Amino acid sequence: MSPSPTEHPARMAGLNSVRNVKAKDKAAWLALFADDAVIEDPVGVSPLDPSGQGHRGKEAIARFWDTVIAPGEIEMRIRESYPSGDECANVVSLVNRMPGGVEIGTDCVIVYRVNGAGKIVSLRAYWEFAKVAAQLEVALSKPASNH
């Protein structure tokens, strides 16, 4: 999926987010967000967000990049996209190739909400942390030669 100039602003934000993650372009990715934006990835309490309140503001979002996105090679494929109002829900297949040859995949729904300037004010990703953790546990239990 590639954006066109007449695309829905929230869909454009999602497409640009995917593109910048793939390119490992932290500065361009951070520039997509409003100063008071919130990332909930995954939504709710998890080891990635023990409070369940999300990563709030650019500084916290930058830390999220450094700890969650930067260590791996993330490939996201938007399978379906549903814009409505100031939001867009994308059905995504995601693969994260991490150091040591570990590869984790999951399907998820990512909802982007933008403000009037087209900046992301909310990114909410719905996926099952327990399923991903189980994949990681299996991958890490294999001998290194199998990675």
N, C-alpha and C positions, 0 to 999 in steps of 0.2 A: 504494500500500500504506500503510495507516495502522495504528498499533499499537493493541492492545486491552490491558486490564489483565492478562490472563492470557497474554500473548505470552511467548515464549522470551526470556530476558534478553539474549542476544547478538543476536538479531534486533531487539529493541527498541533496543539500542545502535546498531546499524547504521541503523535508521530515524531515530533521533534525530540521528545524525551527518549524514545526508542533509538532514534538515530544517534543521539549524543552518547547514550550508554554504550552502544555498539562501537562507536568511535573512541570511547574512553576519554571523552572531552568534558572534563569536570566543569570547567569555566562556562562553557556553552550550556551545559545541563543546568547549572545553578542559575544562570541568567533567565531561564524559563520561569522561575518561581518568583512570586511576590515576596516582599520582605517578611511578611507575617504568615507565610504558607505553612501548611502542616502535611507531613507524610505519615500515613498509617500503613505500614507494609511489614507484616500483615495487620489487618484490622484487629484490634483487641490486644490483650496481654499476651506477650511471648518473650522469649529470651532476647529478641531484638528490640523489644519495647516493654520492659518490665512493668511500667506504669499503665500501659494500655492507652495513654493519652496522645501518642504520636510524637514525632520529631518536629518541634515547633520552631520556626524562624530559620533564617539562612545559615546561622552557625551550626545548629543542630542538623540541618539538612546536609551541610558539608561533611559533618562527622558521619552521617548515615552513608554518604558516598564512600568515604574513606574506609569504613568498616564493613559495609555490605556489598557495595558495587565494585570498588577498585580491586579487591584481591583476585577476582575471577575474570573470565571472559564470558560475558552474558550475551546470549542471543535470544531475542524476543521476536515472535511472529504473531502479528495481530490477525486472528482468524475471523473475527466479526467485530463490528464497530457500530455503536448506537448513540448518536448525538441527540440531546434533548435539552432545551433551555440553555443554561450555561455549563452543562456537563456533557461528558461523553463516557460511556461504558464500553471498554474493549475486552473481548474475550481473547486471551493471550496464551500461547504455548511458550514456555520459557525453559532454556537450558543454561545452566551455569557450569562452566568448566573451570575448576579451581586448581590451584597448585598441587602438584603430586599426581595429576592425572585423574582426580576425582571429578565425576560429572553427575550433576543432579538436575532432574527435570520435573516440571510441574505445569499444570494448567491453572489459570487464574483469571479473575475478572479485575481489571484495574479501572477505577473511575476517576477521571480528571475533572475538576471544576476550575473554571477560570474567572477572572474579574473582567471589567470592561476594557482593560488594556490588553487582554489576552494572556495575562500572566497566570500561572497555576497558583491557586490559593489552597487547593486540597488535592492530594493524591491518595486514594484509598485502594489498597490491593487486598483482594479476598482470595486466600489460599490456606491450605491446611498445614500449619507448621509441623504437626506431629508426623504427617506423611513424608514431608521433606526431611525431617530429622531422622526418620527410620531409613530412608534412602542413604543418607550420609553415614549413618552407623554401619550399614551393610558395606558401603564402599570403603570405609576406613578399616573394616575388619579383614579385608582381603589383603593377601601379601602384595607388597609393592610391585612385583613383577607383573601382576594382573591389572594394574591401573592403566 
